[in-house]
Amino acid sequence: MFPILPLTGSMPRAMAGKPPYAWEPDKGAFIGVMKRSGDIKDIVWFRGDACYVFHIMNAWDDGSRIIADVMQFDEPPLFPHPDGRPTDPAKSRARLCRWSVDLAGSSDRFTQTYLDDLTGEFPRIDDRRAGLASGHGWYACANPDGPLFGALSGIAHVDGAGRRRATWLLPDGDSLSEPVFVPRSQDAAEGDGWLLAVVWRAATNTSDLAVFNASGIDAGPAALVHLGHRVPDGFHGNWVGAA
């Protein structure tokens, strides 16, 4: 799958003193689908409503359909319109959304269905299920009772249909980024393991490594490693076992 979304780059626009990257929703959104064994002449294109996505939770084949669970923005943060006008902050928040591409149907459109209204980003799964239907997903989320555009200050756990299984929220002012799943063993069942997240503590300007039981994050961390200093925010991480 190749998502083509209407955030454009233009050198002439930049040289004219306008935004080098800008949001142009009139161009719409497209997904190109190509067989793994194919080449560009085999690509089939599908159209959708204008949106923006930084991160994909997972994608898989479902018979004649391709399903992708993504963190979708109605409008992107950080990037203005071509004339410099900012995008709408109310639309510049990501939510878990399911894209469905019907390869056997007669429509050239893909569907976009929000699975939750919780603001979040940086989704992860048990990586052993990458490219396969998965029953567990996690992402960094905002406090639903806090400011709409507050920092990511919690973790959400969802099932394979995107239904929220649990959330865990930090105290006001603290924040975190992408959680990382670690299987309990190589042959453990999907979702049986640990979730790691680096937490920034506002009051002390230090960071902790929080370790959760991945299937019970609402119980809070099973262990906290006090690092004693601030770990600068990072977007992504991975666990690499010793063996």
N, C-alpha and C positions, 0 to 999 in steps of 0.2 A: 504494500500500500504506500502510495506517495501522496500525502496531503499537500495541496497547493492552496494557501490561505492568503487573503488580500492585504498583507503587510508588504509594502513595496519598497525597494531601494532604487534611488535615482541619483546618479552623479550630476546630470544637468540641474536637477532640483537643488542639490547641495551647493553647486557652484553659484546658483542664483541666490544663495543665502537662506534657502528654505530647508525644511527638515530632510535629511538624507534618507531617513526611513519614515514611512507614513502609512496611516490606515486608510484604505480605499475600499469600503464595504461594497460599493456598487460593482466591483469586479466579481463578487461572489466567492464561494468556496468550492473546491474540486478535490476529488480523490481519484488517483490513477491506480488501477489494479493490474498487476502483471503476474503471471505464473512464475514460480521460482525458477523453473527451467526455461522460461521464455526470454524474449528480448523486447526492445521498445516497440516493435511493430505489433506486439500482442497486447499493449496497454489498452484497457477499456476505461473511459472516463465517466464519473458520476458527479452530479452537481448537488450543492447543498446551500443552506443559508450562511451568510457571512459570519465568521467566527474566528477565534484564534486559539491555538493550543501550543503550549510549550512542552507538555509531558503526557505520555501515554502510559496507562497502567498495564494494559495487556491487550492482545488481539488474537483471534483464533478463527478457524473455519467452523461453521455450524451447518453442515449439509451444503445447501446451495447459497448460503449467506456467509459473509465475513462480518464478524463483530469486533468492535474496538471500543474499549472503555477508556475515556480520555478526561483530562481536566480542562473543560472548555470555558473560555471567556466569550461573552457576547461582543465585547470590544477589548482590544489589548491594553494593558497598562503600559506606561512608560513611553508610548509612541503616539504622536499627535496626528491630526489630519494633515494633508499636504499643505494647507494654508497656515498651519501652525496652531489651529484651534485644538484644545485638548479633547480627548475622548471623554465619555460620560463615566464618572467614577462609579455610579450605580450599576453600570454594565461591565465594569473592569474588575470583576472578581471571578475566580475559577470555581466551577462546580463539577462534580462527577457526572459525566454524560456518556450515553451509549450511542455509538454510530453503528448503523446496520446497512450493509450493502447487499442487495439482492441480485445475485449473479444470474438467476434464472428468470427474473421478472422482466416486464416490458418497460419499466420506468428507468430513466437515466438519472434519477435522484437517489441520494442516500438519506436515511432518516437520522435525526438527532434528537435524543430523548434524555432529558435531565433525570437522573436517578435520585438525586438528593438536592436540597437547597443549601446545604452546609458549605461555606466557603473553605476551600482547601487547595493544596498544591503538593507536588513531589510524591506522587503515588508509587507504591511498591507492591510486589507480590512475592510469594515463594518462588524464587527464580527457576526452580525446577519445573514450573508450570508455564514458563514463557512460551507463547505461541500455542498454548492449549487452554481450554476452558478451565478457569480457576475458581475455587470456592472461597478464597480469602484474599482480601486486599487491605492495605493500610495507607494512610496519607496524613500529612501534617495539616491541621485544620485551625481555623479561627474559633474563638469562643463565641457560640451563637448568641449569648446574652451580653456580649461586649460590643464595642464599636464595630460597625459593619466592615470597616476596612482596617481593623486592628491587625497586629502581628499574628503570625501563626503561633498559636499558644496551646496546642493540644494535638492529640492523635485520634483519628477515627479508624475503626475496624469495620469492614463491610464484607458481606457474603458475595456469592457469585452473581447475584441479581442486583448488587449495589445497595442492598438493604443494610442499614446501619446496625451492626451487632453490638458495638460498644464505643464509648469515647472516654478519653482521659484528658483533663484540662489542667494547665499550669496555674499558679497564682498570678494575679495581675502584674503585668510588666515583664514577666519572664517569657522566653520564646524558644522555639526550636525549628529545625528544618527537617530534611528527609529522614524518615525512619528506615532502618535496614533490617531485613529478616535473616535470621540464622537458623537453619534446621537443627533440631536436637541431635540428629545423626543422619548419615547419608541415606538410610532407608526409612527414616521417620515419615509418618503420614503428612500430607500437605497441611501446612499451618501449624504443625507441632514443632515448636521451637521457641526462639527468643527474638525479641525486637529491640534493636539498639537505636538510641537517639541522643544526640548531643544537645544539652539544654543550657541556655544562657540565663544566668541569675542576675536580674537587674540590680538588686540591692547591693551585691558584692562585686559586680562586674567580673564574675568568674563563671566557669562552665563545669557541668557535671556530665558524665556519661550515664544515661539511664538505661537499665536493662529490664525489660518486661517479659512476662509470660505472654507470648504472642496471641494466645487464644483468650487471655483474660486481662487486657490492658486496663480495664476499669478498676482493677484492684490496685493500680499504681505500680511503681517500679519494684521489682523483686530485689534489685540491688542498685546502688548509686556509687559511682566512682567520682570522688571529689577531685577535680584536676588541679585546683589551686590557682588557676589563671584563666584568662579568657581565650577560648578557641574561636577565631574569626569565623563568621558565618560561611558555610560552604553549601553548594547546591546539591551535590551528590556524593555517595560513598558506597563501598561494597565491602563485604566480609570475605576474607580469604582464609580458609582453615589451614592449620599447621601441617596436616597430612593430605 
